[in-house]
C-alpha cells in the first residue's frame, strides 16, 4: 500500500515562497502518477499539478501556472511543490497524492479525477 507524508507547510506573507515535500513509500515514485491537490475551506478540492508516469507530461492548473513547480527526487522517493509569489487565495490544506494504477495517462485528467492515495495534508496560510 502506498503511503504519503507531507511536510513544509506554514504561515507565509503574500509574495513569499514555500516548498512542500512529500515522502512516498510502498511504490517507486517514477513509475506512478503523482500530484498535488489543495482544498480551502468552503471550496472544492483542486488538482493543482500532476505528473503522468507514462508520458512524463506535467499539468498545472491555471491558478498556479507560472508560480508553482512540481518536482521529484526518484532516488529519495520524494516529491516537491515549490510555491512562489504566494497570494492569500493560495491558503489551503495541501495534499500530495499518488495513483499506482496510472489510470490516466493525461496528467490533467489525473488531476481532475483525483488519485487513490493521498497524505494527511499540510496547511499553508498566506497572510500578512
PyMOL commands that set and color helices and strands:
alter all, ss='L'
color gray80, all
select helices_A, chain A and resi 29-31+74-76+88-90+107-113
alter helices_A, ss='H'
color red, helices_A
select strands_A, chain A and resi 3-7+10-12+18-25+33-39+46-51+58-60+68-73+78-83+92-99+117-118+122-126
alter strands_A, ss='S'
color yellow, strands_A
deselect
rebuild
show_as cartoon
